[in-house]
Structures are given as structure tokens and as C-alpha cells.
Amino acid sequence: MIPRAFWFFSLAGSAILLAYGIHRKHLVIILGQIPGVFIYTRNLWLIYRAAEAANGTTDGTASP
């Protein structure tokens, strides 16, 4: 399994490159980074949901 930190660093790097592309108004960089931001966010969301399911919680709180 890929560590959760990998996805956070990937998301941060992609967001930085996206911001750079927007700053430079460079369409190729913008279009190249937008899918990455969505994919990394989705992967983190799936990890979060899997952790919730493993803990048996549905409201975001840890079970006692």
C-alpha cells in the first residue's frame, strides 16, 4: 500500500504546479495538472473512507 504522505505530497506538488501554470497563463501546464489534483484528492478521500469503514464509523468520529 502506498503511504498516505505520498498522496499529500503529490497533491501539494500538483497544486503548486497548477498555481504556477495559472500565474504564467500557460494552458498546457494548467491542463496537465488539473487531472492530478482531482486524482490525488480522490485517492485521499478513498483512504479516508476506507479508514472510516475499518473503524466502523459513519459520522467521522472514532468509535470508543
mmCIF file of the N, C-alpha and C atoms, coordinates in Angstrom:
data_MODEL
# 
_entry.id   MODEL 
# 
loop_
_atom_site.group_PDB 
_atom_site.id 
_atom_site.type_symbol 
_atom_site.label_atom_id 
_atom_site.label_alt_id 
_atom_site.label_comp_id 
_atom_site.label_asym_id 
_atom_site.label_entity_id 
_atom_site.label_seq_id 
_atom_site.pdbx_PDB_ins_code 
_atom_site.Cartn_x 
_atom_site.Cartn_y 
_atom_site.Cartn_z 
_atom_site.occupancy 
_atom_site.B_iso_or_equiv 
_atom_site.pdbx_formal_charge 
_atom_site.auth_seq_id 
_atom_site.auth_comp_id 
_atom_site.auth_asym_id 
_atom_site.auth_atom_id 
_atom_site.pdbx_PDB_model_num 
ATOM 1   N N  . MET A 1 1  ? 0.850   -1.184 0.000   1.00 0.00 ? 1  MET A N  1 
ATOM 2   C CA . MET A 1 1  ? 0.000   0.000  0.000   1.00 0.00 ? 1  MET A CA 1 
ATOM 3   C C  . MET A 1 1  ? 0.891   1.242  0.000   1.00 0.00 ? 1  MET A C  1 
ATOM 4   N N  . ILE A 1 2  ? 0.478   2.230  -0.734  1.00 0.00 ? 2  ILE A N  1 
ATOM 5   C CA . ILE A 1 2  ? 1.229   3.475  -0.824  1.00 0.00 ? 2  ILE A CA 1 
ATOM 6   C C  . ILE A 1 2  ? 0.936   4.314  0.420   1.00 0.00 ? 2  ILE A C  1 
ATOM 7   N N  . PRO A 1 3  ? 1.967   4.857  1.050   1.00 0.00 ? 3  PRO A N  1 
ATOM 8   C CA . PRO A 1 3  ? 1.750   5.669  2.258   1.00 0.00 ? 3  PRO A CA 1 
ATOM 9   C C  . PRO A 1 3  ? 0.886   6.901  1.971   1.00 0.00 ? 3  PRO A C  1 
ATOM 10  N N  . ARG A 1 4  ? 0.111   7.282  2.955   1.00 0.00 ? 4  ARG A N  1 
ATOM 11  C CA . ARG A 1 4  ? -0.774  8.437  2.829   1.00 0.00 ? 4  ARG A CA 1 
ATOM 12  C C  . ARG A 1 4  ? 0.027   9.715  2.547   1.00 0.00 ? 4  ARG A C  1 
ATOM 13  N N  . ALA A 1 5  ? 1.213   9.819  3.109   1.00 0.00 ? 5  ALA A N  1 
ATOM 14  C CA . ALA A 1 5  ? 2.043   11.009 2.898   1.00 0.00 ? 5  ALA A CA 1 
ATOM 15  C C  . ALA A 1 5  ? 2.365   11.206 1.414   1.00 0.00 ? 5  ALA A C  1 
ATOM 16  N N  . PHE A 1 6  ? 2.527   10.112 0.679   1.00 0.00 ? 6  PHE A N  1 
ATOM 17  C CA . PHE A 1 6  ? 2.797   10.210 -0.763  1.00 0.00 ? 6  PHE A CA 1 
ATOM 18  C C  . PHE A 1 6  ? 1.698   10.992 -1.459  1.00 0.00 ? 6  PHE A C  1 
ATOM 19  N N  . TRP A 1 7  ? 0.434   10.696 -1.122  1.00 0.00 ? 7  TRP A N  1 
ATOM 20  C CA . TRP A 1 7  ? -0.685  11.366 -1.768  1.00 0.00 ? 7  TRP A CA 1 
ATOM 21  C C  . TRP A 1 7  ? -0.754  12.835 -1.362  1.00 0.00 ? 7  TRP A C  1 
ATOM 22  N N  . PHE A 1 8  ? -0.435  13.146 -0.095  1.00 0.00 ? 8  PHE A N  1 
ATOM 23  C CA . PHE A 1 8  ? -0.426  14.541 0.327   1.00 0.00 ? 8  PHE A CA 1 
ATOM 24  C C  . PHE A 1 8  ? 0.666   15.326 -0.398  1.00 0.00 ? 8  PHE A C  1 
ATOM 25  N N  . PHE A 1 9  ? 1.864   14.746 -0.510  1.00 0.00 ? 9  PHE A N  1 
ATOM 26  C CA . PHE A 1 9  ? 2.947   15.433 -1.211  1.00 0.00 ? 9  PHE A CA 1 
ATOM 27  C C  . PHE A 1 9  ? 2.634   15.566 -2.706  1.00 0.00 ? 9  PHE A C  1 
ATOM 28  N N  . SER A 1 10 ? 2.028   14.540 -3.290  1.00 0.00 ? 10 SER A N  1 
ATOM 29  C CA . SER A 1 10 ? 1.646   14.614 -4.706  1.00 0.00 ? 10 SER A CA 1 
ATOM 30  C C  . SER A 1 10 ? 0.610   15.705 -4.933  1.00 0.00 ? 10 SER A C  1 
ATOM 31  N N  . LEU A 1 11 ? -0.366  15.781 -4.036  1.00 0.00 ? 11 LEU A N  1 
ATOM 32  C CA . LEU A 1 11 ? -1.389  16.821 -4.145  1.00 0.00 ? 11 LEU A CA 1 
ATOM 33  C C  . LEU A 1 11 ? -0.770  18.205 -3.994  1.00 0.00 ? 11 LEU A C  1 
ATOM 34  N N  . ALA A 1 12 ? 0.125   18.355 -3.031  1.00 0.00 ? 12 ALA A N  1 
ATOM 35  C CA . ALA A 1 12 ? 0.774   19.652 -2.823  1.00 0.00 ? 12 ALA A CA 1 
ATOM 36  C C  . ALA A 1 12 ? 1.604   20.049 -4.048  1.00 0.00 ? 12 ALA A C  1 
ATOM 37  N N  . GLY A 1 13 ? 2.365   19.116 -4.574  1.00 0.00 ? 13 GLY A N  1 
ATOM 38  C CA . GLY A 1 13 ? 3.182   19.412 -5.749  1.00 0.00 ? 13 GLY A CA 1 
ATOM 39  C C  . GLY A 1 13 ? 2.341   19.762 -6.960  1.00 0.00 ? 13 GLY A C  1 
ATOM 40  N N  . SER A 1 14 ? 1.275   19.030 -7.153  1.00 0.00 ? 14 SER A N  1 
ATOM 41  C CA . SER A 1 14 ? 0.390   19.304 -8.278  1.00 0.00 ? 14 SER A CA 1 
ATOM 42  C C  . SER A 1 14 ? -0.297  20.653 -8.122  1.00 0.00 ? 14 SER A C  1 
ATOM 43  N N  . ALA A 1 15 ? -0.695  20.981 -6.894  1.00 0.00 ? 15 ALA A N  1 
ATOM 44  C CA . ALA A 1 15 ? -1.343  22.277 -6.651  1.00 0.00 ? 15 ALA A CA 1 
ATOM 45  C C  . ALA A 1 15 ? -0.359  23.426 -6.886  1.00 0.00 ? 15 ALA A C  1 
ATOM 46  N N  . ILE A 1 16 ? 0.888   23.244 -6.489  1.00 0.00 ? 16 ILE A N  1 
ATOM 47  C CA . ILE A 1 16 ? 1.897   24.280 -6.712  1.00 0.00 ? 16 ILE A CA 1 
ATOM 48  C C  . ILE A 1 16 ? 2.135   24.477 -8.209  1.00 0.00 ? 16 ILE A C  1 
ATOM 49  N N  . LEU A 1 17 ? 2.265   23.358 -8.930  1.00 0.00 ? 17 LEU A N  1 
ATOM 50  C CA . LEU A 1 17 ? 2.458   23.476 -10.377 1.00 0.00 ? 17 LEU A CA 1 
ATOM 51  C C  . LEU A 1 17 ? 1.240   24.080 -11.059 1.00 0.00 ? 17 LEU A C  1 
ATOM 52  N N  . LEU A 1 18 ? 0.055   23.760 -10.580 1.00 0.00 ? 18 LEU A N  1 
ATOM 53  C CA . LEU A 1 18 ? -1.164  24.355 -11.133 1.00 0.00 ? 18 LEU A CA 1 
ATOM 54  C C  . LEU A 1 18 ? -1.179  25.863 -10.890 1.00 0.00 ? 18 LEU A C  1 
ATOM 55  N N  . ALA A 1 19 ? -0.812  26.269 -9.684  1.00 0.00 ? 19 ALA A N  1 
ATOM 56  C CA . ALA A 1 19 ? -0.758  27.700 -9.377  1.00 0.00 ? 19 ALA A CA 1 
ATOM 57  C C  . ALA A 1 19 ? 0.275   28.401 -10.265 1.00 0.00 ? 19 ALA A C  1 
ATOM 58  N N  . TYR A 1 20 ? 1.404   27.748 -10.484 1.00 0.00 ? 20 TYR A N  1 
ATOM 59  C CA . TYR A 1 20 ? 2.428   28.313 -11.366 1.00 0.00 ? 20 TYR A CA 1 
ATOM 60  C C  . TYR A 1 20 ? 1.894   28.456 -12.794 1.00 0.00 ? 20 TYR A C  1 
ATOM 61  N N  . GLY A 1 21 ? 1.207   27.418 -13.275 1.00 0.00 ? 21 GLY A N  1 
ATOM 62  C CA . GLY A 1 21 ? 0.640   27.474 -14.620 1.00 0.00 ? 21 GLY A CA 1 
ATOM 63  C C  . GLY A 1 21 ? -0.391  28.580 -14.757 1.00 0.00 ? 21 GLY A C  1 
ATOM 64  N N  . ILE A 1 22 ? -1.203  28.765 -13.711 1.00 0.00 ? 22 ILE A N  1 
ATOM 65  C CA . ILE A 1 22 ? -2.196  29.838 -13.738 1.00 0.00 ? 22 ILE A CA 1 
ATOM 66  C C  . ILE A 1 22 ? -1.494  31.191 -13.710 1.00 0.00 ? 22 ILE A C  1 
ATOM 67  N N  . HIS A 1 23 ? -0.465  31.305 -12.876 1.00 0.00 ? 23 HIS A N  1 
ATOM 68  C CA . HIS A 1 23 ? 0.291   32.566 -12.797 1.00 0.00 ? 23 HIS A CA 1 
ATOM 69  C C  . HIS A 1 23 ? 0.923   32.921 -14.142 1.00 0.00 ? 23 HIS A C  1 
ATOM 70  N N  . ARG A 1 24 ? 1.491   31.913 -14.803 1.00 0.00 ? 24 ARG A N  1 
ATOM 71  C CA . ARG A 1 24 ? 2.149   32.143 -16.092 1.00 0.00 ? 24 ARG A CA 1 
ATOM 72  C C  . ARG A 1 24 ? 1.162   32.161 -17.266 1.00 0.00 ? 24 ARG A C  1 
ATOM 73  N N  . LYS A 1 25 ? -0.111  31.803 -16.979 1.00 0.00 ? 25 LYS A N  1 
ATOM 74  C CA . LYS A 1 25 ? -1.144  31.692 -18.011 1.00 0.00 ? 25 LYS A CA 1 
ATOM 75  C C  . LYS A 1 25 ? -0.711  30.726 -19.116 1.00 0.00 ? 25 LYS A C  1 
ATOM 76  N N  . HIS A 1 26 ? -0.181  29.578 -18.673 1.00 0.00 ? 26 HIS A N  1 
ATOM 77  C CA . HIS A 1 26 ? 0.330   28.564 -19.586 1.00 0.00 ? 26 HIS A CA 1 
ATOM 78  C C  . HIS A 1 26 ? -0.665  27.401 -19.624 1.00 0.00 ? 26 HIS A C  1 
ATOM 79  N N  . LEU A 1 27 ? -1.449  27.343 -20.691 1.00 0.00 ? 27 LEU A N  1 
ATOM 80  C CA . LEU A 1 27 ? -2.562  26.407 -20.791 1.00 0.00 ? 27 LEU A CA 1 
ATOM 81  C C  . LEU A 1 27 ? -2.120  24.945 -20.677 1.00 0.00 ? 27 LEU A C  1 
ATOM 82  N N  . VAL A 1 28 ? -0.978  24.592 -21.232 1.00 0.00 ? 28 VAL A N  1 
ATOM 83  C CA . VAL A 1 28 ? -0.527  23.205 -21.202 1.00 0.00 ? 28 VAL A CA 1 
ATOM 84  C C  . VAL A 1 28 ? -0.252  22.757 -19.766 1.00 0.00 ? 28 VAL A C  1 
ATOM 85  N N  . ILE A 1 29 ? 0.384   23.598 -18.976 1.00 0.00 ? 29 ILE A N  1 
ATOM 86  C CA . ILE A 1 29 ? 0.647   23.253 -17.583 1.00 0.00 ? 29 ILE A CA 1 
ATOM 87  C C  . ILE A 1 29 ? -0.665  23.148 -16.813 1.00 0.00 ? 29 ILE A C  1 
ATOM 88  N N  . ILE A 1 30 ? -1.559  24.078 -17.035 1.00 0.00 ? 30 ILE A N  1 
ATOM 89  C CA . ILE A 1 30 ? -2.850  24.070 -16.341 1.00 0.00 ? 30 ILE A CA 1 
ATOM 90  C C  . ILE A 1 30 ? -3.611  22.787 -16.660 1.00 0.00 ? 30 ILE A C  1 
ATOM 91  N N  . LEU A 1 31 ? -3.741  22.473 -17.930 1.00 0.00 ? 31 LEU A N  1 
ATOM 92  C CA . LEU A 1 31 ? -4.486  21.276 -18.330 1.00 0.00 ? 31 LEU A CA 1 
ATOM 93  C C  . LEU A 1 31 ? -3.791  19.994 -17.883 1.00 0.00 ? 31 LEU A C  1 
ATOM 94  N N  . GLY A 1 32 ? -2.491  20.028 -17.761 1.00 0.00 ? 32 GLY A N  1 
ATOM 95  C CA . GLY A 1 32 ? -1.749  18.851 -17.314 1.00 0.00 ? 32 GLY A CA 1 
ATOM 96  C C  . GLY A 1 32 ? -1.875  18.592 -15.829 1.00 0.00 ? 32 GLY A C  1 
ATOM 97  N N  . GLN A 1 33 ? -2.070  19.635 -15.045 1.00 0.00 ? 33 GLN A N  1 
ATOM 98  C CA . GLN A 1 33 ? -2.110  19.474 -13.596 1.00 0.00 ? 33 GLN A CA 1 
ATOM 99  C C  . GLN A 1 33 ? -3.517  19.307 -13.028 1.00 0.00 ? 33 GLN A C  1 
ATOM 100 N N  . ILE A 1 34 ? -4.523  19.785 -13.717 1.00 0.00 ? 34 ILE A N  1 
ATOM 101 C CA . ILE A 1 34 ? -5.897  19.681 -13.203 1.00 0.00 ? 34 ILE A CA 1 
ATOM 102 C C  . ILE A 1 34 ? -6.297  18.222 -12.937 1.00 0.00 ? 34 ILE A C  1 
ATOM 103 N N  . PRO A 1 35 ? -6.040  17.284 -13.853 1.00 0.00 ? 35 PRO A N  1 
ATOM 104 C CA . PRO A 1 35 ? -6.430  15.900 -13.540 1.00 0.00 ? 35 PRO A CA 1 
ATOM 105 C C  . PRO A 1 35 ? -5.705  15.350 -12.315 1.00 0.00 ? 35 PRO A C  1 
ATOM 106 N N  . GLY A 1 36 ? -4.439  15.713 -12.145 1.00 0.00 ? 36 GLY A N  1 
ATOM 107 C CA . GLY A 1 36 ? -3.683  15.233 -10.995 1.00 0.00 ? 36 GLY A CA 1 
ATOM 108 C C  . GLY A 1 36 ? -4.284  15.684 -9.678  1.00 0.00 ? 36 GLY A C  1 
ATOM 109 N N  . VAL A 1 37 ? -4.698  16.943 -9.624  1.00 0.00 ? 37 VAL A N  1 
ATOM 110 C CA . VAL A 1 37 ? -5.307  17.467 -8.401  1.00 0.00 ? 37 VAL A CA 1 
ATOM 111 C C  . VAL A 1 37 ? -6.553  16.657 -8.058  1.00 0.00 ? 37 VAL A C  1 
ATOM 112 N N  . PHE A 1 38 ? -7.391  16.370 -9.053  1.00 0.00 ? 38 PHE A N  1 
ATOM 113 C CA . PHE A 1 38 ? -8.598  15.588 -8.800  1.00 0.00 ? 38 PHE A CA 1 
ATOM 114 C C  . PHE A 1 38 ? -8.275  14.149 -8.411  1.00 0.00 ? 38 PHE A C  1 
ATOM 115 N N  . ILE A 1 39 ? -7.312  13.536 -9.070  1.00 0.00 ? 39 ILE A N  1 
ATOM 116 C CA . ILE A 1 39 ? -6.960  12.146 -8.781  1.00 0.00 ? 39 ILE A CA 1 
ATOM 117 C C  . ILE A 1 39 ? -6.389  12.018 -7.378  1.00 0.00 ? 39 ILE A C  1 
ATOM 118 N N  . TYR A 1 40 ? -5.467  12.903 -6.998  1.00 0.00 ? 40 TYR A N  1 
ATOM 119 C CA . TYR A 1 40 ? -4.857  12.817 -5.671  1.00 0.00 ? 40 TYR A CA 1 
ATOM 120 C C  . TYR A 1 40 ? -5.881  13.096 -4.579  1.00 0.00 ? 40 TYR A C  1 
ATOM 121 N N  . THR A 1 41 ? -6.789  14.038 -4.830  1.00 0.00 ? 41 THR A N  1 
ATOM 122 C CA . THR A 1 41 ? -7.844  14.318 -3.861  1.00 0.00 ? 41 THR A CA 1 
ATOM 123 C C  . THR A 1 41 ? -8.775  13.112 -3.731  1.00 0.00 ? 41 THR A C  1 
ATOM 124 N N  . ARG A 1 42 ? -9.114  12.499 -4.842  1.00 0.00 ? 42 ARG A N  1 
ATOM 125 C CA . ARG A 1 42 ? -9.963  11.310 -4.805  1.00 0.00 ? 42 ARG A CA 1 
ATOM 126 C C  . ARG A 1 42 ? -9.291  10.179 -4.031  1.00 0.00 ? 42 ARG A C  1 
ATOM 127 N N  . ASN A 1 43 ? -8.011  9.954  -4.265  1.00 0.00 ? 43 ASN A N  1 
ATOM 128 C CA . ASN A 1 43 ? -7.299  8.892  -3.557  1.00 0.00 ? 43 ASN A CA 1 
ATOM 129 C C  . ASN A 1 43 ? -7.276  9.143  -2.053  1.00 0.00 ? 43 ASN A C  1 
ATOM 130 N N  . LEU A 1 44 ? -7.047  10.387 -1.653  1.00 0.00 ? 44 LEU A N  1 
ATOM 131 C CA . LEU A 1 44 ? -7.080  10.698 -0.218  1.00 0.00 ? 44 LEU A CA 1 
ATOM 132 C C  . LEU A 1 44 ? -8.470  10.496 0.352   1.00 0.00 ? 44 LEU A C  1 
ATOM 133 N N  . TRP A 1 45 ? -9.498  10.849 -0.411  1.00 0.00 ? 45 TRP A N  1 
ATOM 134 C CA . TRP A 1 45 ? -10.882 10.639 0.035   1.00 0.00 ? 45 TRP A CA 1 
ATOM 135 C C  . TRP A 1 45 ? -11.172 9.141  0.191   1.00 0.00 ? 45 TRP A C  1 
ATOM 136 N N  . LEU A 1 46 ? -10.703 8.332  -0.758  1.00 0.00 ? 46 LEU A N  1 
ATOM 137 C CA . LEU A 1 46 ? -10.913 6.890  -0.664  1.00 0.00 ? 46 LEU A CA 1 
ATOM 138 C C  . LEU A 1 46 ? -10.184 6.297  0.544   1.00 0.00 ? 46 LEU A C  1 
ATOM 139 N N  . ILE A 1 47 ? -8.996  6.774  0.832   1.00 0.00 ? 47 ILE A N  1 
ATOM 140 C CA . ILE A 1 47 ? -8.262  6.313  2.012   1.00 0.00 ? 47 ILE A CA 1 
ATOM 141 C C  . ILE A 1 47 ? -9.017  6.687  3.273   1.00 0.00 ? 47 ILE A C  1 
ATOM 142 N N  . TYR A 1 48 ? -9.548  7.906  3.315   1.00 0.00 ? 48 TYR A N  1 
ATOM 143 C CA . TYR A 1 48 ? -10.318 8.374  4.465   1.00 0.00 ? 48 TYR A CA 1 
ATOM 144 C C  . TYR A 1 48 ? -11.561 7.505  4.664   1.00 0.00 ? 48 TYR A C  1 
ATOM 145 N N  . ARG A 1 49 ? -12.267 7.219  3.578   1.00 0.00 ? 49 ARG A N  1 
ATOM 146 C CA . ARG A 1 49 ? -13.478 6.400  3.679   1.00 0.00 ? 49 ARG A CA 1 
ATOM 147 C C  . ARG A 1 49 ? -13.161 4.974  4.085   1.00 0.00 ? 49 ARG A C  1 
ATOM 148 N N  . ALA A 1 50 ? -12.048 4.424  3.595   1.00 0.00 ? 50 ALA A N  1 
ATOM 149 C CA . ALA A 1 50 ? -11.658 3.068  3.973   1.00 0.00 ? 50 ALA A CA 1 
ATOM 150 C C  . ALA A 1 50 ? -11.314 3.012  5.460   1.00 0.00 ? 50 ALA A C  1 
ATOM 151 N N  . ALA A 1 51 ? -10.665 4.064  5.965   1.00 0.00 ? 51 ALA A N  1 
ATOM 152 C CA . ALA A 1 51 ? -10.338 4.109  7.395   1.00 0.00 ? 51 ALA A CA 1 
ATOM 153 C C  . ALA A 1 51 ? -11.607 4.195  8.230   1.00 0.00 ? 51 ALA A C  1 
ATOM 154 N N  . GLU A 1 52 ? -12.586 4.964  7.755   1.00 0.00 ? 52 GLU A N  1 
ATOM 155 C CA . GLU A 1 52 ? -13.873 5.048  8.454   1.00 0.00 ? 52 GLU A CA 1 
ATOM 156 C C  . GLU A 1 52 ? -14.562 3.692  8.490   1.00 0.00 ? 52 GLU A C  1 
ATOM 157 N N  . ALA A 1 53 ? -14.542 2.995  7.359   1.00 0.00 ? 53 ALA A N  1 
ATOM 158 C CA . ALA A 1 53 ? -15.197 1.693  7.290   1.00 0.00 ? 53 ALA A CA 1 
ATOM 159 C C  . ALA A 1 53 ? -14.490 0.688  8.207   1.00 0.00 ? 53 ALA A C  1 
ATOM 160 N N  . ALA A 1 54 ? -13.177 0.778  8.271   1.00 0.00 ? 54 ALA A N  1 
ATOM 161 C CA . ALA A 1 54 ? -12.426 -0.136 9.134   1.00 0.00 ? 54 ALA A CA 1 
ATOM 162 C C  . ALA A 1 54 ? -12.714 0.131  10.608  1.00 0.00 ? 54 ALA A C  1 
ATOM 163 N N  . ASN A 1 55 ? -12.960 1.382  10.951  1.00 0.00 ? 55 ASN A N  1 
ATOM 164 C CA . ASN A 1 55 ? -13.271 1.741  12.334  1.00 0.00 ? 55 ASN A CA 1 
ATOM 165 C C  . ASN A 1 55 ? -14.743 1.548  12.653  1.00 0.00 ? 55 ASN A C  1 
ATOM 166 N N  . GLY A 1 56 ? -15.551 1.321  11.639  1.00 0.00 ? 56 GLY A N  1 
ATOM 167 C CA . GLY A 1 56 ? -16.975 1.130  11.844  1.00 0.00 ? 56 GLY A CA 1 
ATOM 168 C C  . GLY A 1 56 ? -17.730 2.407  12.137  1.00 0.00 ? 56 GLY A C  1 
ATOM 169 N N  . THR A 1 57 ? -17.185 3.546  11.716  1.00 0.00 ? 57 THR A N  1 
ATOM 170 C CA . THR A 1 57 ? -17.863 4.815  11.940  1.00 0.00 ? 57 THR A CA 1 
ATOM 171 C C  . THR A 1 57 ? -18.440 5.334  10.641  1.00 0.00 ? 57 THR A C  1 
ATOM 172 N N  . THR A 1 58 ? -19.516 6.078  10.749  1.00 0.00 ? 58 THR A N  1 
ATOM 173 C CA . THR A 1 58 ? -20.114 6.685  9.559   1.00 0.00 ? 58 THR A CA 1 
ATOM 174 C C  . THR A 1 58 ? -20.236 8.189  9.713   1.00 0.00 ? 58 THR A C  1 
ATOM 175 N N  . ASP A 1 59 ? -19.997 8.708  10.924  1.00 0.00 ? 59 ASP A N  1 
ATOM 176 C CA . ASP A 1 59 ? -20.164 10.148 11.154  1.00 0.00 ? 59 ASP A CA 1 
ATOM 177 C C  . ASP A 1 59 ? -18.831 10.885 11.308  1.00 0.00 ? 59 ASP A C  1 
ATOM 178 N N  . GLY A 1 60 ? -17.711 10.195 11.044  1.00 0.00 ? 60 GLY A N  1 
ATOM 179 C CA . GLY A 1 60 ? -16.409 10.859 11.123  1.00 0.00 ? 60 GLY A CA 1 
ATOM 180 C C  . GLY A 1 60 ? -15.777 10.834 12.498  1.00 0.00 ? 60 GLY A C  1 
ATOM 181 N N  . THR A 1 61 ? -16.448 10.240 13.492  1.00 0.00 ? 61 THR A N  1 
ATOM 182 C CA . THR A 1 61 ? -15.869 10.151 14.826  1.00 0.00 ? 61 THR A CA 1 
ATOM 183 C C  . THR A 1 61 ? -15.367 8.745  15.069  1.00 0.00 ? 61 THR A C  1 
ATOM 184 N N  . ALA A 1 62 ? -14.366 8.625  15.901  1.00 0.00 ? 62 ALA A N  1 
ATOM 185 C CA . ALA A 1 62 ? -13.794 7.326  16.230  1.00 0.00 ? 62 ALA A CA 1 
ATOM 186 C C  . ALA A 1 62 ? -14.709 6.605  17.209  1.00 0.00 ? 62 ALA A C  1 
ATOM 187 N N  . SER A 1 63 ? -14.803 5.298  17.043  1.00 0.00 ? 63 SER A N  1 
ATOM 188 C CA . SER A 1 63 ? -15.625 4.530  17.962  1.00 0.00 ? 63 SER A CA 1 
ATOM 189 C C  . SER A 1 63 ? -14.853 4.266  19.257  1.00 0.00 ? 63 SER A C  1 
ATOM 190 N N  . PRO A 1 64 ? -15.560 4.210  20.402  1.00 0.00 ? 64 PRO A N  1 
ATOM 191 C CA . PRO A 1 64 ? -14.863 4.012  21.699  1.00 0.00 ? 64 PRO A CA 1 
ATOM 192 C C  . PRO A 1 64 ? -14.311 2.633  21.866  1.00 0.00 ? 64 PRO A C  1 
# 
